Amino acid sequence: MTEAQKAPALGPTSVSQDLLAAALAALMPLGGGFLALWGYAWLGIFGVILGLVAAGGWAFWWRNKHKTFFPKDLRGGSVAGIAVLVALFGLFFFLAL
């Protein structure tokens, strides 16, 4: 028997978990885009590169923290923290203009 056959099947997720995953899927690229735009507003094309590197580091940190990008037991506090962070990125971008 292979490892895939031994692993238990994943059960269905709740609607709240699906909504949290959808919110996370919308917030992470939005935050990455704000980082790239923020870099462009400050440093031009070099800032875009730095912003994209920062966005990649952010995604790498999130995945290492939760062991997967969309964990099955995603908490509302984690998504709310990401929402606050993205809101700050947006605010700082508009202040940088």
N, CA, C and O atoms as a printed pandas DataFrame, in Angstrom:
     atom_number atom_name residue_name chain_id  residue_number  x_coord  y_coord  z_coord
0              1         N          MET        A               1    0.833   -1.178    0.000
1              2        CA          MET        A               1    0.000    0.000    0.000
2              3         C          MET        A               1    0.882    1.247    0.000
3              4         O          MET        A               1    1.865    1.314    0.737
4              5         N          THR        A               2    0.539    2.212   -0.808
5              6        CA          THR        A               2    1.336    3.428   -0.881
6              7         C          THR        A               2    0.909    4.396    0.211
7              8         O          THR        A               2   -0.121    4.213    0.861
8              9         N          GLU        A               3    1.725    5.433    0.400
9             10        CA          GLU        A               3    1.417    6.447    1.408
10            11         C          GLU        A               3    0.110    7.175    1.095
11            12         O          GLU        A               3   -0.638    7.530    2.007
12            13         N          ALA        A               4   -0.164    7.393   -0.179
13            14        CA          ALA        A               4   -1.396    8.085   -0.569
14            15         C          ALA        A               4   -2.619    7.253   -0.214
15            16         O          ALA        A               4   -3.659    7.806    0.145
16            17         N          GLN        A               5   -2.511    5.943   -0.309
17            18        CA          GLN        A               5   -3.637    5.075    0.020
18            19         C          GLN        A               5   -3.826    4.968    1.530
19            20         O          GLN        A               5   -4.946    4.745    1.990
20            21         N          LYS        A               6   -2.763    5.119    2.308
21            22        CA          LYS        A               6   -2.855    5.037    3.762
22            23         C          LYS        A               6   -3.397    6.319    4.389
23            24         O          LYS        A               6   -3.978    6.281    5.474
24            25         N          ALA        A               7   -3.211    7.447    3.716
25            26        CA          ALA        A               7   -3.618    8.731    4.273
26            27         C          ALA        A               7   -5.137    8.808    4.350
27            28         O          ALA        A               7   -5.833    8.364    3.437
28            29         N          PRO        A               8   -5.656    9.376    5.451
29            30        CA          PRO        A               8   -7.111    9.505    5.553
30            31         C          PRO        A               8   -7.625   10.548    4.562
31            32         O          PRO        A               8   -6.943   11.525    4.251
32            33         N          ALA        A               9   -8.818   10.319    4.085
33            34        CA          ALA        A               9   -9.424   11.251    3.134
34            35         C          ALA        A               9   -9.807   12.535    3.867
35            36         O          ALA        A               9  -10.264   12.505    5.010
36            37         N          LEU        A              10   -9.612   13.653    3.191
37            38        CA          LEU        A              10   -9.988   14.927    3.777
38            39         C          LEU        A              10  -11.501   15.079    3.722
39            40         O          LEU        A              10  -12.129   14.837    2.690
40            41         N          GLY        A              11  -12.072   15.482    4.845
41            42        CA          GLY        A              11  -13.510   15.693    4.897
42            43         C          GLY        A              11  -13.884   17.042    4.323
43            44         O          GLY        A              11  -13.015   17.858    4.015
44            45         N          PRO        A              12  -15.165   17.275    4.182
45            46        CA          PRO        A              12  -15.602   18.568    3.644
46            47         C          PRO        A              12  -15.320   19.695    4.635
47            48         O          PRO        A              12  -15.272   19.479    5.846
48            49         N          THR        A              13  -15.138   20.877    4.107
49            50        CA          THR        A              13  -14.902   22.038    4.955
50            51         C          THR        A              13  -16.217   22.766    5.186
51            52         O          THR        A              13  -17.191   22.557    4.462
52            53         N          SER        A              14  -16.236   23.610    6.187
53            54        CA          SER        A              14  -17.441   24.381    6.469
54            55         C          SER        A              14  -17.490   25.608    5.556
55            56         O          SER        A              14  -16.504   25.964    4.910
56            57         N          VAL        A              15  -18.641   26.230    5.521
57            58        CA          VAL        A              15  -18.813   27.422    4.690
58            59         C          VAL        A              15  -17.922   28.549    5.208
59            60         O          VAL        A              15  -17.354   29.299    4.414
60            61         N          SER        A              16  -17.794   28.676    6.519
61            62        CA          SER        A              16  -16.945   29.739    7.063
62            63         C          SER        A              16  -15.484   29.535    6.678
63            64         O          SER        A              16  -14.781   30.504    6.393
64            65         N          GLN        A              17  -15.022   28.296    6.666
65            66        CA          GLN        A              17  -13.649   28.020    6.240
66            67         C          GLN        A              17  -13.465   28.349    4.762
67            68         O          GLN        A              17  -12.418   28.855    4.358
68            69         N          ASP        A              18  -14.479   28.061    3.963
69            70        CA          ASP        A              18  -14.396   28.385    2.536
70            71         C          ASP        A              18  -14.361   29.901    2.330
71            72         O          ASP        A              18  -13.621   30.391    1.476
72            73         N          LEU        A              19  -15.148   30.641    3.098
73            74        CA          LEU        A              19  -15.147   32.099    2.984
74            75         C          LEU        A              19  -13.820   32.692    3.439
75            76         O          LEU        A              19  -13.321   33.638    2.830
76            77         N          LEU        A              20  -13.250   32.147    4.499
77            78        CA          LEU        A              20  -11.942   32.616    4.958
78            79         C          LEU        A              20  -10.868   32.330    3.910
79            80         O          LEU        A              20   -9.991   33.161    3.675
80            81         N          ALA        A              21  -10.935   31.162    3.284
81            82        CA          ALA        A              21   -9.960   30.826    2.236
82            83         C          ALA        A              21  -10.135   31.748    1.029
83            84         O          ALA        A              21   -9.149   32.157    0.415
84            85         N          ALA        A              22  -11.378   32.074    0.686
85            86        CA          ALA        A              22  -11.619   32.987   -0.437
86            87         C          ALA        A              22  -11.109   34.387   -0.113
87            88         O          ALA        A              22  -10.536   35.059   -0.971
88            89         N          ALA        A              23  -11.318   34.824    1.123
89            90        CA          ALA        A              23  -10.810   36.140    1.531
90            91         C          ALA        A              23   -9.289   36.162    1.486
91            92         O          ALA        A              23   -8.695   37.141    1.035
92            93         N          LEU        A              24   -8.658   35.095    1.946
93            94        CA          LEU        A              24   -7.197   35.001    1.895
94            95         C          LEU        A              24   -6.703   35.001    0.448
95            96         O          LEU        A              24   -5.701   35.638    0.127
96            97         N          ALA        A              25   -7.416   34.281   -0.418
97            98        CA          ALA        A              25   -7.029   34.219   -1.830
98            99         C          ALA        A              25   -7.157   35.576   -2.508
99           100         O          ALA        A              25   -6.456   35.840   -3.484
100          101         N          ALA        A              26   -8.029   36.433   -2.016
101          102        CA          ALA        A              26   -8.164   37.778   -2.582
102          103         C          ALA        A              26   -7.167   38.756   -1.952
103          104         O          ALA        A              26   -6.650   39.638   -2.638
104          105         N          LEU        A              27   -6.900   38.605   -0.666
105          106        CA          LEU        A              27   -6.056   39.572    0.050
106          107         C          LEU        A              27   -4.574   39.423   -0.250
107          108         O          LEU        A              27   -3.865   40.424   -0.349
108          109         N          MET        A              28   -4.093   38.200   -0.395
109          110        CA          MET        A              28   -2.650   38.019   -0.608
110          111         C          MET        A              28   -2.164   38.638   -1.924
111          112         O          MET        A              28   -1.159   39.348   -1.898
112          113         N          PRO        A              29   -2.817   38.413   -3.070
113          114        CA          PRO        A              29   -2.349   39.092   -4.291
114          115         C          PRO        A              29   -2.552   40.600   -4.239
115          116         O          PRO        A              29   -1.749   41.355   -4.788
116          117         N          LEU        A              30   -3.626   41.045   -3.578
117          118        CA          LEU        A              30   -3.846   42.482   -3.437
118          119         C          LEU        A              30   -2.712   43.115   -2.629
119          120         O          LEU        A              30   -2.204   44.175   -2.995
120          121         N          GLY        A              31   -2.321   42.471   -1.541
121          122        CA          GLY        A              31   -1.208   42.969   -0.742
122          123         C          GLY        A              31    0.104   42.961   -1.500
123          124         O          GLY        A              31    0.899   43.893   -1.383
124          125         N          GLY        A              32    0.335   41.908   -2.279
125          126        CA          GLY        A              32    1.542   41.851   -3.105
126          127         C          GLY        A              32    1.563   42.955   -4.155
127          128         O          GLY        A              32    2.607   43.548   -4.427
128          129         N          GLY        A              33    0.418   43.221   -4.731
129          130        CA          GLY        A              33    0.325   44.310   -5.697
130          131         C          GLY        A              33    0.576   45.660   -5.064
131          132         O          GLY        A              33    1.244   46.511   -5.651
132          133         N          PHE        A              34    0.042   45.863   -3.864
133          134        CA          PHE        A              34    0.302   47.120   -3.153
134          135         C          PHE        A              34    1.786   47.275   -2.833
135          136         O          PHE        A              34    2.325   48.378   -2.920
136          137         N          LEU        A              35    2.450   46.179   -2.464
137          138        CA          LEU        A              35    3.888   46.255   -2.199
138          139         C          LEU        A              35    4.660   46.646   -3.456
139          140         O          LEU        A              35    5.589   47.451   -3.394
140          141         N          ALA        A              36    4.274   46.074   -4.597
141          142        CA          ALA        A              36    4.946   46.416   -5.855
142          143         C          ALA        A              36    4.669   47.871   -6.232
143          144         O          ALA        A              36    5.577   48.580   -6.668
144          145         N          LEU        A              37    3.435   48.317   -6.069
145          146        CA          LEU        A              37    3.104   49.713   -6.384
146          147         C          LEU        A              37    3.787   50.685   -5.433
147          148         O          LEU        A              37    4.226   51.761   -5.838
148          149         N          TRP        A              38    3.871   50.298   -4.176
149          150        CA          TRP        A              38    4.544   51.129   -3.173
150          151         C          TRP        A              38    6.018   51.284   -3.546
151          152         O          TRP        A              38    6.570   52.382   -3.476
152          153         N          GLY        A              39    6.647   50.183   -3.942
153          154        CA          GLY        A              39    8.038   50.241   -4.383
154          155         C          GLY        A              39    8.198   51.111   -5.611
155          156         O          GLY        A              39    9.167   51.863   -5.716
156          157         N          TYR        A              40    7.252   51.018   -6.552
157          158        CA          TYR        A              40    7.322   51.838   -7.761
158          159         C          TYR        A              40    7.172   53.322   -7.423
159          160         O          TYR        A              40    7.859   54.162   -8.003
160          161         N          ALA        A              41    6.286   53.641   -6.499
161          162        CA          ALA        A              41    6.077   55.041   -6.124
162          163         C          ALA        A              41    7.327   55.624   -5.468
163          164         O          ALA        A              41    7.597   56.817   -5.605
164          165         N          TRP        A              42    8.082   54.806   -4.767
165          166        CA          TRP        A              42    9.260   55.311   -4.063
166          167         C          TRP        A              42   10.533   55.233   -4.897
167          168         O          TRP        A              42   11.310   56.188   -4.930
168          169         N          LEU        A              43   10.757   54.097   -5.576
169          170        CA          LEU        A              43   12.059   53.853   -6.201
170          171         C          LEU        A              43   12.005   53.515   -7.682
171          172         O          LEU        A              43   13.032   53.176   -8.269
172          173         N          GLY        A              44   10.846   53.598   -8.296
173          174        CA          GLY        A              44   10.746   53.268   -9.711
174          175         C          GLY        A              44   10.797   51.769   -9.943
175          176         O          GLY        A              44   10.275   51.000   -9.136
176          177         N          ILE        A              45   11.418   51.345  -11.034
177          178        CA          ILE        A              45   11.420   49.931  -11.405
178          179         C          ILE        A              45   12.183   49.076  -10.396
179          180         O          ILE        A              45   11.819   47.922  -10.168
180          181         N          PHE        A              46   13.225   49.620   -9.796
181          182        CA          PHE        A              46   13.949   48.883   -8.755
182          183         C          PHE        A              46   13.035   48.626   -7.562
183          184         O          PHE        A              46   13.116   47.569   -6.935
184          185         N          GLY        A              47   12.176   49.573   -7.248
185          186        CA          GLY        A              47   11.216   49.393   -6.160
186          187         C          GLY        A              47   10.189   48.322   -6.462
187          188         O          GLY        A              47    9.745   47.611   -5.560
188          189         N          VAL        A              48    9.803   48.199   -7.739
189          190        CA          VAL        A              48    8.879   47.131   -8.121
190          191         C          VAL        A              48    9.515   45.779   -7.844
191          192         O          VAL        A              48    8.873   44.873   -7.313
192          193         N          ILE        A              49   10.785   45.653   -8.210
193          194        CA          ILE        A              49   11.494   44.389   -7.973
194          195         C          ILE        A              49   11.579   44.106   -6.472
195          196         O          ILE        A              49   11.346   42.977   -6.039
196          197         N          LEU        A              50   11.908   45.117   -5.687
197          198        CA          LEU        A              50   11.959   44.932   -4.230
198          199         C          LEU        A              50   10.586   44.589   -3.660
199          200         O          LEU        A              50   10.476   43.750   -2.766
200          201         N          GLY        A              51    9.541   45.236   -4.173
201          202        CA          GLY        A              51    8.187   44.946   -3.720
202          203         C          GLY        A              51    7.760   43.528   -4.034
203          204         O          GLY        A              51    7.117   42.873   -3.214
204          205         N          LEU        A              52    8.113   43.049   -5.222
205          206        CA          LEU        A              52    7.773   41.675   -5.583
206          207         C          LEU        A              52    8.562   40.663   -4.759
207          208         O          LEU        A              52    8.043   39.604   -4.406
208          209         N          VAL        A              53    9.823   40.992   -4.453
209          210        CA          VAL        A              53   10.616   40.120   -3.577
210          211         C          VAL        A              53    9.993   40.088   -2.176
211          212         O          VAL        A              53    9.911   39.031   -1.551
212          213         N          ALA        A              54    9.561   41.245   -1.696
213          214        CA          ALA        A              54    8.907   41.299   -0.384
214          215         C          ALA        A              54    7.601   40.512   -0.387
215          216         O          ALA        A              54    7.297   39.821    0.585
216          217         N          ALA        A              55    6.829   40.605   -1.463
217          218        CA          ALA        A              55    5.580   39.847   -1.566
218          219         C          ALA        A              55    5.859   38.342   -1.597
219          220         O          ALA        A              55    5.137   37.563   -0.976
220          221         N          GLY        A              56    6.896   37.938   -2.314
221          222        CA          GLY        A              56    7.281   36.527   -2.326
222          223         C          GLY        A              56    7.728   36.045   -0.953
223          224         O          GLY        A              56    7.410   34.927   -0.547
224          225         N          GLY        A              57    8.466   36.893   -0.240
225          226        CA          GLY        A              57    8.876   36.550    1.119
226          227         C          GLY        A              57    7.696   36.437    2.060
227          228         O          GLY        A              57    7.669   35.578    2.942
228          229         N          TRP        A              58    6.728   37.301    1.868
229          230        CA          TRP        A              58    5.511   37.262    2.688
230          231         C          TRP        A              58    4.762   35.954    2.445
231          232         O          TRP        A              58    4.333   35.301    3.397
232          233         N          ALA        A              59    4.600   35.566    1.178
233          234        CA          ALA        A              59    3.917   34.317    0.850
234          235         C          ALA        A              59    4.707   33.116    1.374
235          236         O          ALA        A              59    4.123   32.157    1.879
236          237         N          PHE        A              60    6.046   33.172    1.251
237          238        CA          PHE        A              60    6.886   32.096    1.775
238          239         C          PHE        A              60    6.725   31.984    3.288
239          240         O          PHE        A              60    6.619   30.872    3.805
240          241         N          TRP        A              61    6.705   33.099    4.008
241          242        CA          TRP        A              61    6.526   33.086    5.460
242          243         C          TRP        A              61    5.171   32.492    5.832
243          244         O          TRP        A              61    5.081   31.676    6.749
244          245         N          TRP        A              62    4.110   32.902    5.120
245          246        CA          TRP        A              62    2.767   32.407    5.409
246          247         C          TRP        A              62    2.711   30.892    5.227
247          248         O          TRP        A              62    2.152   30.181    6.063
248          249         N          ARG        A              63    3.284   30.408    4.146
249          250        CA          ARG        A              63    3.247   28.969    3.873
250          251         C          ARG        A              63    4.045   28.185    4.908
251          252         O          ARG        A              63    3.611   27.116    5.336
252          253         N          ASN        A              64    5.196   28.694    5.315
253          254        CA          ASN        A              64    5.985   28.008    6.337
254          255         C          ASN        A              64    5.300   28.033    7.693
255          256         O          ASN        A              64    5.402   27.074    8.457
256          257         N          LYS        A              65    4.613   29.102    7.993
257          258        CA          LYS        A              65    3.923   29.215    9.284
258          259         C          LYS        A              65    2.771   28.224    9.387
259          260         O          LYS        A              65    2.574   27.614   10.438
260          261         N          HIS        A              66    2.002   28.053    8.303
261          262        CA          HIS        A              66    0.808   27.223    8.324
262          263         C          HIS        A              66    0.999   25.863    7.663
263          264         O          HIS        A              66    0.054   25.077    7.603
264          265         N          LYS        A              67    2.193   25.569    7.169
265          266        CA          LYS        A              67    2.548   24.299    6.520
266          267         C          LYS        A              67    1.834   24.070    5.192
267          268         O          LYS        A              67    2.109   23.075    4.521
268          269         N          THR        A              68    0.946   24.940    4.799
269          270        CA          THR        A              68    0.291   24.927    3.502
270          271         C          THR        A              68   -0.273   26.322    3.271
271          272         O          THR        A              68   -0.460   27.084    4.219
272          273         N          PHE        A              69   -0.543   26.657    2.015
273          274        CA          PHE        A              69   -1.003   28.022    1.765
274          275         C          PHE        A              69   -2.441   28.227    2.231
275          276         O          PHE        A              69   -2.777   29.288    2.758
276          277         N          PHE        A              70   -3.291   27.220    2.042
277          278        CA          PHE        A              70   -4.676   27.290    2.505
278          279         C          PHE        A              70   -4.908   26.187    3.535
279          280         O          PHE        A              70   -5.360   25.100    3.178
280          281         N          PRO        A              71   -4.606   26.450    4.810
281          282        CA          PRO        A              71   -4.793   25.409    5.822
282          283         C          PRO        A              71   -6.271   25.095    6.028
283          284         O          PRO        A              71   -7.131   25.961    5.865
284          285         N          LYS        A              72   -6.549   23.859    6.385
285          286        CA          LYS        A              72   -7.935   23.437    6.596
286          287         C          LYS        A              72   -8.547   24.107    7.818
287          288         O          LYS        A              72   -9.749   24.370    7.840
288          289         N          ASP        A              73   -7.745   24.384    8.823
289          290        CA          ASP        A              73   -8.245   25.005   10.050
290          291         C          ASP        A              73   -7.861   26.486   10.123
291          292         O          ASP        A              73   -7.349   26.956   11.139
292          293         N          LEU        A              74   -8.113   27.200    9.049
293          294        CA          LEU        A              74   -7.786   28.622    8.964
294          295         C          LEU        A              74   -8.627   29.399    9.970
295          296         O          LEU        A              74   -9.844   29.221   10.033
296          297         N          ARG        A              75   -7.986   30.258   10.756
297          298        CA          ARG        A              75   -8.691   31.040   11.760
298          299         C          ARG        A              75   -9.022   32.425   11.234
299          300         O          ARG        A              75   -8.322   32.976   10.384
300          301         N          GLY        A              76  -10.097   32.964   11.756
301          302        CA          GLY        A              76  -10.516   34.309   11.355
302          303         C          GLY        A              76   -9.521   35.367   11.769
303          304         O          GLY        A              76   -9.374   36.378   11.081
304          305         N          GLY        A              77   -8.831   35.158   12.885
305          306        CA          GLY        A              77   -7.837   36.118   13.349
306          307         C          GLY        A              77   -6.670   36.255   12.391
307          308         O          GLY        A              77   -6.141   37.350   12.203
308          309         N          SER        A              78   -6.266   35.144   11.784
309          310        CA          SER        A              78   -5.165   35.193   10.812
310          311         C          SER        A              78   -5.573   35.982    9.579
311          312         O          SER        A              78   -4.803   36.798    9.074
312          313         N          VAL        A              79   -6.779   35.738    9.096
313          314        CA          VAL        A              79   -7.250   36.447    7.912
314          315         C          VAL        A              79   -7.492   37.921    8.244
315          316         O          VAL        A              79   -7.231   38.791    7.413
316          317         N          ALA        A              80   -7.984   38.205    9.440
317          318        CA          ALA        A              80   -8.174   39.605    9.846
318          319         C          ALA        A              80   -6.830   40.325    9.946
319          320         O          ALA        A              80   -6.726   41.495    9.578
320          321         N          GLY        A              81   -5.812   39.641   10.438
321          322        CA          GLY        A              81   -4.476   40.237   10.492
322          323         C          GLY        A              81   -3.951   40.553    9.106
323          324         O          GLY        A              81   -3.348   41.605    8.892
324          325         N          ILE        A              82   -4.176   39.643    8.159
325          326        CA          ILE        A              82   -3.776   39.889    6.778
326          327         C          ILE        A              82   -4.559   41.065    6.203
327          328         O          ILE        A              82   -4.002   41.886    5.474
328          329         N          ALA        A              83   -5.855   41.150    6.530
329          330        CA          ALA        A              83   -6.682   42.261    6.030
330          331         C          ALA        A              83   -6.180   43.599    6.559
331          332         O          ALA        A              83   -6.139   44.582    5.818
332          333         N          VAL        A              84   -5.800   43.647    7.826
333          334        CA          VAL        A              84   -5.261   44.886    8.401
334          335         C          VAL        A              84   -3.932   45.235    7.740
335          336         O          VAL        A              84   -3.676   46.400    7.435
336          337         N          LEU        A              85   -3.093   44.239    7.520
337          338        CA          LEU        A              85   -1.808   44.467    6.872
338          339         C          LEU        A              85   -1.986   44.995    5.449
339          340         O          LEU        A              85   -1.280   45.916    5.039
340          341         N          VAL        A              86   -2.917   44.422    4.699
341          342        CA          VAL        A              86   -3.175   44.877    3.335
342          343         C          VAL        A              86   -3.749   46.287    3.352
343          344         O          VAL        A              86   -3.410   47.102    2.493
344          345         N          ALA        A              87   -4.612   46.585    4.316
345          346        CA          ALA        A              87   -5.155   47.941    4.435
346          347         C          ALA        A              87   -4.033   48.945    4.719
347          348         O          ALA        A              87   -4.044   50.053    4.182
348          349         N          LEU        A              88   -3.077   48.568    5.551
349          350        CA          LEU        A              88   -1.932   49.449    5.813
350          351         C          LEU        A              88   -1.071   49.614    4.572
351          352         O          LEU        A              88   -0.590   50.713    4.297
352          353         N          PHE        A              89   -0.867   48.529    3.810
353          354        CA          PHE        A              89   -0.116   48.637    2.556
354          355         C          PHE        A              89   -0.806   49.611    1.614
355          356         O          PHE        A              89   -0.148   50.439    0.984
356          357         N          GLY        A              90   -2.119   49.517    1.514
357          358        CA          GLY        A              90   -2.872   50.430    0.649
358          359         C          GLY        A              90   -2.782   51.862    1.121
359          360         O          GLY        A              90   -2.609   52.773    0.311
360          361         N          LEU        A              91   -2.899   52.076    2.430
361          362        CA          LEU        A              91   -2.790   53.423    2.993
362          363         C          LEU        A              91   -1.409   54.002    2.735
363          364         O          LEU        A              91   -1.287   55.160    2.334
364          365         N          PHE        A              92   -0.372   53.212    2.958
365          366        CA          PHE        A              92    0.990   53.699    2.728
366          367         C          PHE        A              92    1.240   53.976    1.247
367          368         O          PHE        A              92    1.978   54.898    0.901
368          369         N          PHE        A              93    0.624   53.175    0.375
369          370        CA          PHE        A              93    0.779   53.428   -1.060
370          371         C          PHE        A              93    0.169   54.770   -1.427
371          372         O          PHE        A              93    0.794   55.557   -2.137
372          373         N          PHE        A              94   -1.042   55.044   -0.954
373          374        CA          PHE        A              94   -1.682   56.305   -1.296
374          375         C          PHE        A              94   -0.990   57.488   -0.632
375          376         O          PHE        A              94   -1.026   58.594   -1.171
376          377         N          LEU        A              95   -0.366   57.286    0.514
377          378        CA          LEU        A              95    0.412   58.354    1.142
378          379         C          LEU        A              95    1.726   58.589    0.402
379          380         O          LEU        A              95    2.264   59.696    0.434
380          381         N          ALA        A              96    2.246   57.562   -0.261
381          382        CA          ALA        A              96    3.513   57.703   -0.972
382          383         C          ALA        A              96    3.360   58.457   -2.286
383          384         O          ALA        A              96    4.345   58.946   -2.840
384          385         N          LEU        A              97    2.128   58.554   -2.788
385          386        CA          LEU        A              97    1.922   59.246   -4.074
386          387         C          LEU        A              97    2.168   60.696   -3.963
387          388         O          LEU        A              97    2.039   61.422   -4.949
